[in-house]
Amino acid sequence: MNEITTGIVFQQDGQAMTNSLIVAREFDKEHRHVLDAIRRLITGSAENPAYLQGMFKEVLYTNEQNGQLYPMYLMTRDGFTLLAMGFTGERALEFKVKFLKAFNAMGELLASEEYILMRSQQILQKKAELLSQKVQMLEGKNALLLQENQELAPKAQYADDVLQSKGTYTHSEMAKELNFRSWVAFVEACKKDGILFKHQGGMYMLYAKYSGKGYMKTRTNTFTHKDGSIGTSVIAVWTEEGRHFLHEHFNVEMKPIDLTMFQFPEKDL
């Protein structure tokens, strides 16, 4: 019952309609003459143009013979009635009655319980489809946000560690403060000057000459893997005393540290 028609009248969006092609065929007129008559009706009333335009809707149809698009008008019962008033001829009254009977029959169909139930089901189905599309869009956005959170989690954890660990500085932080191009360059300079050596466990530690002075200590960092699991790592960090020592050793003037200048660091050992 999706397509309800009486042959010359059909339903569209719950309303009884016909079109200019059907009218031209039934009244044995050229379609272009019917189009001209409709346009004269629409443009000829200065008092009720919007009302008349609501009775007629211009659309395009495909010509079956050449496949090209041409204009035609959909019209309501009131639109047909106004249009047909100007039609004269031997059988004009017969055709008018035929259309009015078809409109009446369509009106009864559209008012039937069967159609109302079907139309309600169509509306509910359409709403369900739109809701499903919105749910899919929200699920897609949620997946993207989850992925972004997983990617940003290690950086957020690092920022928390820096803010919570007052008075300690990583190799990366000291490298930036001392104007080294990277933490690796900083560590190499410390190794060359006999300050640091690489322990068997992979961590850089102070030579005996500098150990025991409170220049460095260890810190445990926690971070979140992309799969959501929590990991930890132990790194050696410089204390405030160590920071003063390094500035004096490398002859770099001390300035207040701006943590916002630090990017996510390379892995410090």
Secondary structure, 3 states (H helix, E strand, C coil): CCCCECCCCEEECCEEEEEHHHHHHHCCCCHHHHHHHHHHHHHHCCCCHHHHHCCEEEEEEECCCCCCEEEEEEECHHHHHHHHCCCCCCCHHHHHHHHHHHHHHHHHHHCCHHHHHHHHHHHHHHHHHHHHHHHHHHHHHHHHHHHHHHHHHHHHHHHHHHHHCCCEECHHHHHHHCCCCCHHHHHHHHHHCCCEEECCCCCEEECCCCCCCCCEEEEEEEEECCCCCEEEEEEEEEEHHHHHHHHHHHCCCCCCCCHHHCCCCCCCC
